[in-house]
């Protein structure tokens, strides 16, 4: 059963957001995407990524600007 509290690795987060895994890691390192580290590996809460993605889409529609990759 999936829920928003599921924890994803970088590859799974990339698939969810339809982005390259290195882009996801870079955004995490830069603090531009909600993430946390376990050891050397980045982890992402599915719900936090969905919320972040919705906010990015809303901001783009309202302010007509893109997130810096």
Phi and psi restraints in degrees (range 20) as a CNS / XPLOR table:
assign (resid 1 and name C) (resid 2 and name N)
       (resid 2 and name CA) (resid 2 and name C) 1.0 -91.9 20.0 2
assign (resid 2 and name N) (resid 2 and name CA)
       (resid 2 and name C) (resid 3 and name N) 1.0 145.2 20.0 2
assign (resid 2 and name C) (resid 3 and name N)
       (resid 3 and name CA) (resid 3 and name C) 1.0 -150.5 20.0 2
assign (resid 3 and name N) (resid 3 and name CA)
       (resid 3 and name C) (resid 4 and name N) 1.0 174.1 20.0 2
assign (resid 3 and name C) (resid 4 and name N)
       (resid 4 and name CA) (resid 4 and name C) 1.0 -71.4 20.0 2
assign (resid 4 and name N) (resid 4 and name CA)
       (resid 4 and name C) (resid 5 and name N) 1.0 -10.9 20.0 2
assign (resid 4 and name C) (resid 5 and name N)
       (resid 5 and name CA) (resid 5 and name C) 1.0 -90.9 20.0 2
assign (resid 5 and name N) (resid 5 and name CA)
       (resid 5 and name C) (resid 6 and name N) 1.0 -0.2 20.0 2
assign (resid 5 and name C) (resid 6 and name N)
       (resid 6 and name CA) (resid 6 and name C) 1.0 -61.5 20.0 2
assign (resid 6 and name N) (resid 6 and name CA)
       (resid 6 and name C) (resid 7 and name N) 1.0 141.2 20.0 2
assign (resid 6 and name C) (resid 7 and name N)
       (resid 7 and name CA) (resid 7 and name C) 1.0 -101.8 20.0 2
assign (resid 7 and name N) (resid 7 and name CA)
       (resid 7 and name C) (resid 8 and name N) 1.0 128.9 20.0 2
assign (resid 7 and name C) (resid 8 and name N)
       (resid 8 and name CA) (resid 8 and name C) 1.0 -110.9 20.0 2
assign (resid 8 and name N) (resid 8 and name CA)
       (resid 8 and name C) (resid 9 and name N) 1.0 150.6 20.0 2
assign (resid 8 and name C) (resid 9 and name N)
       (resid 9 and name CA) (resid 9 and name C) 1.0 -87.1 20.0 2
assign (resid 9 and name N) (resid 9 and name CA)
       (resid 9 and name C) (resid 10 and name N) 1.0 179.3 20.0 2
assign (resid 9 and name C) (resid 10 and name N)
       (resid 10 and name CA) (resid 10 and name C) 1.0 -62.6 20.0 2
assign (resid 10 and name N) (resid 10 and name CA)
       (resid 10 and name C) (resid 11 and name N) 1.0 -38.6 20.0 2
assign (resid 10 and name C) (resid 11 and name N)
       (resid 11 and name CA) (resid 11 and name C) 1.0 -65.8 20.0 2
assign (resid 11 and name N) (resid 11 and name CA)
       (resid 11 and name C) (resid 12 and name N) 1.0 -42.5 20.0 2
assign (resid 11 and name C) (resid 12 and name N)
       (resid 12 and name CA) (resid 12 and name C) 1.0 -67.8 20.0 2
assign (resid 12 and name N) (resid 12 and name CA)
       (resid 12 and name C) (resid 13 and name N) 1.0 -38.6 20.0 2
assign (resid 12 and name C) (resid 13 and name N)
       (resid 13 and name CA) (resid 13 and name C) 1.0 -63.6 20.0 2
assign (resid 13 and name N) (resid 13 and name CA)
       (resid 13 and name C) (resid 14 and name N) 1.0 -41.2 20.0 2
assign (resid 13 and name C) (resid 14 and name N)
       (resid 14 and name CA) (resid 14 and name C) 1.0 -61.5 20.0 2
assign (resid 14 and name N) (resid 14 and name CA)
       (resid 14 and name C) (resid 15 and name N) 1.0 -41.4 20.0 2
assign (resid 14 and name C) (resid 15 and name N)
       (resid 15 and name CA) (resid 15 and name C) 1.0 -64.4 20.0 2
assign (resid 15 and name N) (resid 15 and name CA)
       (resid 15 and name C) (resid 16 and name N) 1.0 -42.2 20.0 2
assign (resid 15 and name C) (resid 16 and name N)
       (resid 16 and name CA) (resid 16 and name C) 1.0 -61.3 20.0 2
assign (resid 16 and name N) (resid 16 and name CA)
       (resid 16 and name C) (resid 17 and name N) 1.0 -42.4 20.0 2
assign (resid 16 and name C) (resid 17 and name N)
       (resid 17 and name CA) (resid 17 and name C) 1.0 -92.3 20.0 2
assign (resid 17 and name N) (resid 17 and name CA)
       (resid 17 and name C) (resid 18 and name N) 1.0 -1.8 20.0 2
assign (resid 17 and name C) (resid 18 and name N)
       (resid 18 and name CA) (resid 18 and name C) 1.0 56.0 20.0 2
assign (resid 18 and name N) (resid 18 and name CA)
       (resid 18 and name C) (resid 19 and name N) 1.0 51.7 20.0 2
assign (resid 18 and name C) (resid 19 and name N)
       (resid 19 and name CA) (resid 19 and name C) 1.0 -132.6 20.0 2
assign (resid 19 and name N) (resid 19 and name CA)
       (resid 19 and name C) (resid 20 and name N) 1.0 165.4 20.0 2
assign (resid 19 and name C) (resid 20 and name N)
       (resid 20 and name CA) (resid 20 and name C) 1.0 -73.5 20.0 2
assign (resid 20 and name N) (resid 20 and name CA)
       (resid 20 and name C) (resid 21 and name N) 1.0 144.1 20.0 2
assign (resid 20 and name C) (resid 21 and name N)
       (resid 21 and name CA) (resid 21 and name C) 1.0 -59.6 20.0 2
assign (resid 21 and name N) (resid 21 and name CA)
       (resid 21 and name C) (resid 22 and name N) 1.0 -36.2 20.0 2
assign (resid 21 and name C) (resid 22 and name N)
       (resid 22 and name CA) (resid 22 and name C) 1.0 -69.1 20.0 2
assign (resid 22 and name N) (resid 22 and name CA)
       (resid 22 and name C) (resid 23 and name N) 1.0 -31.5 20.0 2
assign (resid 22 and name C) (resid 23 and name N)
       (resid 23 and name CA) (resid 23 and name C) 1.0 -64.3 20.0 2
assign (resid 23 and name N) (resid 23 and name CA)
       (resid 23 and name C) (resid 24 and name N) 1.0 -43.1 20.0 2
assign (resid 23 and name C) (resid 24 and name N)
       (resid 24 and name CA) (resid 24 and name C) 1.0 -62.7 20.0 2
assign (resid 24 and name N) (resid 24 and name CA)
       (resid 24 and name C) (resid 25 and name N) 1.0 -44.7 20.0 2
assign (resid 24 and name C) (resid 25 and name N)
       (resid 25 and name CA) (resid 25 and name C) 1.0 -63.2 20.0 2
assign (resid 25 and name N) (resid 25 and name CA)
       (resid 25 and name C) (resid 26 and name N) 1.0 -40.9 20.0 2
assign (resid 25 and name C) (resid 26 and name N)
       (resid 26 and name CA) (resid 26 and name C) 1.0 -64.6 20.0 2
assign (resid 26 and name N) (resid 26 and name CA)
       (resid 26 and name C) (resid 27 and name N) 1.0 -44.1 20.0 2
assign (resid 26 and name C) (resid 27 and name N)
       (resid 27 and name CA) (resid 27 and name C) 1.0 -62.0 20.0 2
assign (resid 27 and name N) (resid 27 and name CA)
       (resid 27 and name C) (resid 28 and name N) 1.0 -37.9 20.0 2
assign (resid 27 and name C) (resid 28 and name N)
       (resid 28 and name CA) (resid 28 and name C) 1.0 -64.7 20.0 2
assign (resid 28 and name N) (resid 28 and name CA)
       (resid 28 and name C) (resid 29 and name N) 1.0 -47.1 20.0 2
assign (resid 28 and name C) (resid 29 and name N)
       (resid 29 and name CA) (resid 29 and name C) 1.0 -59.1 20.0 2
assign (resid 29 and name N) (resid 29 and name CA)
       (resid 29 and name C) (resid 30 and name N) 1.0 -37.9 20.0 2
assign (resid 29 and name C) (resid 30 and name N)
       (resid 30 and name CA) (resid 30 and name C) 1.0 -81.2 20.0 2
assign (resid 30 and name N) (resid 30 and name CA)
       (resid 30 and name C) (resid 31 and name N) 1.0 -5.4 20.0 2
assign (resid 30 and name C) (resid 31 and name N)
       (resid 31 and name CA) (resid 31 and name C) 1.0 73.9 20.0 2
assign (resid 31 and name N) (resid 31 and name CA)
       (resid 31 and name C) (resid 32 and name N) 1.0 20.9 20.0 2
assign (resid 31 and name C) (resid 32 and name N)
       (resid 32 and name CA) (resid 32 and name C) 1.0 -93.1 20.0 2
assign (resid 32 and name N) (resid 32 and name CA)
       (resid 32 and name C) (resid 33 and name N) 1.0 -6.1 20.0 2
assign (resid 32 and name C) (resid 33 and name N)
       (resid 33 and name CA) (resid 33 and name C) 1.0 -137.8 20.0 2
assign (resid 33 and name N) (resid 33 and name CA)
       (resid 33 and name C) (resid 34 and name N) 1.0 142.5 20.0 2
assign (resid 33 and name C) (resid 34 and name N)
       (resid 34 and name CA) (resid 34 and name C) 1.0 -67.3 20.0 2
assign (resid 34 and name N) (resid 34 and name CA)
       (resid 34 and name C) (resid 35 and name N) 1.0 120.0 20.0 2
assign (resid 34 and name C) (resid 35 and name N)
       (resid 35 and name CA) (resid 35 and name C) 1.0 -157.9 20.0 2
assign (resid 35 and name N) (resid 35 and name CA)
       (resid 35 and name C) (resid 36 and name N) 1.0 164.6 20.0 2
assign (resid 35 and name C) (resid 36 and name N)
       (resid 36 and name CA) (resid 36 and name C) 1.0 -147.6 20.0 2
assign (resid 36 and name N) (resid 36 and name CA)
       (resid 36 and name C) (resid 37 and name N) 1.0 161.2 20.0 2
assign (resid 36 and name C) (resid 37 and name N)
       (resid 37 and name CA) (resid 37 and name C) 1.0 -109.2 20.0 2
assign (resid 37 and name N) (resid 37 and name CA)
       (resid 37 and name C) (resid 38 and name N) 1.0 142.1 20.0 2
assign (resid 37 and name C) (resid 38 and name N)
       (resid 38 and name CA) (resid 38 and name C) 1.0 -120.5 20.0 2
assign (resid 38 and name N) (resid 38 and name CA)
       (resid 38 and name C) (resid 39 and name N) 1.0 107.4 20.0 2
assign (resid 38 and name C) (resid 39 and name N)
       (resid 39 and name CA) (resid 39 and name C) 1.0 64.6 20.0 2
assign (resid 39 and name N) (resid 39 and name CA)
       (resid 39 and name C) (resid 40 and name N) 1.0 -123.7 20.0 2
assign (resid 39 and name C) (resid 40 and name N)
       (resid 40 and name CA) (resid 40 and name C) 1.0 -96.0 20.0 2
assign (resid 40 and name N) (resid 40 and name CA)
       (resid 40 and name C) (resid 41 and name N) 1.0 -4.0 20.0 2
assign (resid 40 and name C) (resid 41 and name N)
       (resid 41 and name CA) (resid 41 and name C) 1.0 -99.4 20.0 2
assign (resid 41 and name N) (resid 41 and name CA)
       (resid 41 and name C) (resid 42 and name N) 1.0 137.0 20.0 2
assign (resid 41 and name C) (resid 42 and name N)
       (resid 42 and name CA) (resid 42 and name C) 1.0 -80.2 20.0 2
assign (resid 42 and name N) (resid 42 and name CA)
       (resid 42 and name C) (resid 43 and name N) 1.0 143.2 20.0 2
assign (resid 42 and name C) (resid 43 and name N)
       (resid 43 and name CA) (resid 43 and name C) 1.0 -132.0 20.0 2
assign (resid 43 and name N) (resid 43 and name CA)
       (resid 43 and name C) (resid 44 and name N) 1.0 154.0 20.0 2
assign (resid 43 and name C) (resid 44 and name N)
       (resid 44 and name CA) (resid 44 and name C) 1.0 -140.7 20.0 2
assign (resid 44 and name N) (resid 44 and name CA)
       (resid 44 and name C) (resid 45 and name N) 1.0 134.1 20.0 2
assign (resid 44 and name C) (resid 45 and name N)
       (resid 45 and name CA) (resid 45 and name C) 1.0 -81.1 20.0 2
assign (resid 45 and name N) (resid 45 and name CA)
       (resid 45 and name C) (resid 46 and name N) 1.0 129.3 20.0 2
assign (resid 45 and name C) (resid 46 and name N)
       (resid 46 and name CA) (resid 46 and name C) 1.0 -55.5 20.0 2
assign (resid 46 and name N) (resid 46 and name CA)
       (resid 46 and name C) (resid 47 and name N) 1.0 -45.3 20.0 2
assign (resid 46 and name C) (resid 47 and name N)
       (resid 47 and name CA) (resid 47 and name C) 1.0 -63.2 20.0 2
assign (resid 47 and name N) (resid 47 and name CA)
       (resid 47 and name C) (resid 48 and name N) 1.0 -39.4 20.0 2
assign (resid 47 and name C) (resid 48 and name N)
       (resid 48 and name CA) (resid 48 and name C) 1.0 -65.0 20.0 2
assign (resid 48 and name N) (resid 48 and name CA)
       (resid 48 and name C) (resid 49 and name N) 1.0 -39.3 20.0 2
assign (resid 48 and name C) (resid 49 and name N)
       (resid 49 and name CA) (resid 49 and name C) 1.0 -66.2 20.0 2
assign (resid 49 and name N) (resid 49 and name CA)
       (resid 49 and name C) (resid 50 and name N) 1.0 -41.2 20.0 2
assign (resid 49 and name C) (resid 50 and name N)
       (resid 50 and name CA) (resid 50 and name C) 1.0 -62.2 20.0 2
assign (resid 50 and name N) (resid 50 and name CA)
       (resid 50 and name C) (resid 51 and name N) 1.0 -45.3 20.0 2
assign (resid 50 and name C) (resid 51 and name N)
       (resid 51 and name CA) (resid 51 and name C) 1.0 -62.2 20.0 2
assign (resid 51 and name N) (resid 51 and name CA)
       (resid 51 and name C) (resid 52 and name N) 1.0 -46.0 20.0 2
assign (resid 51 and name C) (resid 52 and name N)
       (resid 52 and name CA) (resid 52 and name C) 1.0 -59.1 20.0 2
assign (resid 52 and name N) (resid 52 and name CA)
       (resid 52 and name C) (resid 53 and name N) 1.0 -44.9 20.0 2
assign (resid 52 and name C) (resid 53 and name N)
       (resid 53 and name CA) (resid 53 and name C) 1.0 -62.3 20.0 2
assign (resid 53 and name N) (resid 53 and name CA)
       (resid 53 and name C) (resid 54 and name N) 1.0 -43.0 20.0 2
assign (resid 53 and name C) (resid 54 and name N)
       (resid 54 and name CA) (resid 54 and name C) 1.0 -63.4 20.0 2
assign (resid 54 and name N) (resid 54 and name CA)
       (resid 54 and name C) (resid 55 and name N) 1.0 -40.8 20.0 2
assign (resid 54 and name C) (resid 55 and name N)
       (resid 55 and name CA) (resid 55 and name C) 1.0 -63.6 20.0 2
assign (resid 55 and name N) (resid 55 and name CA)
       (resid 55 and name C) (resid 56 and name N) 1.0 -41.8 20.0 2
assign (resid 55 and name C) (resid 56 and name N)
       (resid 56 and name CA) (resid 56 and name C) 1.0 -61.6 20.0 2
assign (resid 56 and name N) (resid 56 and name CA)
       (resid 56 and name C) (resid 57 and name N) 1.0 -43.1 20.0 2
assign (resid 56 and name C) (resid 57 and name N)
       (resid 57 and name CA) (resid 57 and name C) 1.0 -65.4 20.0 2
assign (resid 57 and name N) (resid 57 and name CA)
       (resid 57 and name C) (resid 58 and name N) 1.0 -41.9 20.0 2
assign (resid 57 and name C) (resid 58 and name N)
       (resid 58 and name CA) (resid 58 and name C) 1.0 -64.6 20.0 2
assign (resid 58 and name N) (resid 58 and name CA)
       (resid 58 and name C) (resid 59 and name N) 1.0 -43.6 20.0 2
assign (resid 58 and name C) (resid 59 and name N)
       (resid 59 and name CA) (resid 59 and name C) 1.0 -62.7 20.0 2
assign (resid 59 and name N) (resid 59 and name CA)
       (resid 59 and name C) (resid 60 and name N) 1.0 -41.3 20.0 2
assign (resid 59 and name C) (resid 60 and name N)
       (resid 60 and name CA) (resid 60 and name C) 1.0 -63.8 20.0 2
assign (resid 60 and name N) (resid 60 and name CA)
       (resid 60 and name C) (resid 61 and name N) 1.0 -39.6 20.0 2
assign (resid 60 and name C) (resid 61 and name N)
       (resid 61 and name CA) (resid 61 and name C) 1.0 -68.9 20.0 2
assign (resid 61 and name N) (resid 61 and name CA)
       (resid 61 and name C) (resid 62 and name N) 1.0 -40.0 20.0 2
assign (resid 61 and name C) (resid 62 and name N)
       (resid 62 and name CA) (resid 62 and name C) 1.0 -79.8 20.0 2
assign (resid 62 and name N) (resid 62 and name CA)
       (resid 62 and name C) (resid 63 and name N) 1.0 -46.9 20.0 2
assign (resid 62 and name C) (resid 63 and name N)
       (resid 63 and name CA) (resid 63 and name C) 1.0 -101.4 20.0 2
assign (resid 63 and name N) (resid 63 and name CA)
       (resid 63 and name C) (resid 64 and name N) 1.0 -9.6 20.0 2
assign (resid 63 and name C) (resid 64 and name N)
       (resid 64 and name CA) (resid 64 and name C) 1.0 57.4 20.0 2
assign (resid 64 and name N) (resid 64 and name CA)
       (resid 64 and name C) (resid 65 and name N) 1.0 45.9 20.0 2
assign (resid 64 and name C) (resid 65 and name N)
       (resid 65 and name CA) (resid 65 and name C) 1.0 -131.8 20.0 2
assign (resid 65 and name N) (resid 65 and name CA)
       (resid 65 and name C) (resid 66 and name N) 1.0 159.3 20.0 2
assign (resid 65 and name C) (resid 66 and name N)
       (resid 66 and name CA) (resid 66 and name C) 1.0 -107.7 20.0 2
assign (resid 66 and name N) (resid 66 and name CA)
       (resid 66 and name C) (resid 67 and name N) 1.0 152.0 20.0 2
assign (resid 66 and name C) (resid 67 and name N)
       (resid 67 and name CA) (resid 67 and name C) 1.0 -70.4 20.0 2
assign (resid 67 and name N) (resid 67 and name CA)
       (resid 67 and name C) (resid 68 and name N) 1.0 142.5 20.0 2
assign (resid 67 and name C) (resid 68 and name N)
       (resid 68 and name CA) (resid 68 and name C) 1.0 -78.8 20.0 2
assign (resid 68 and name N) (resid 68 and name CA)
       (resid 68 and name C) (resid 69 and name N) 1.0 123.4 20.0 2
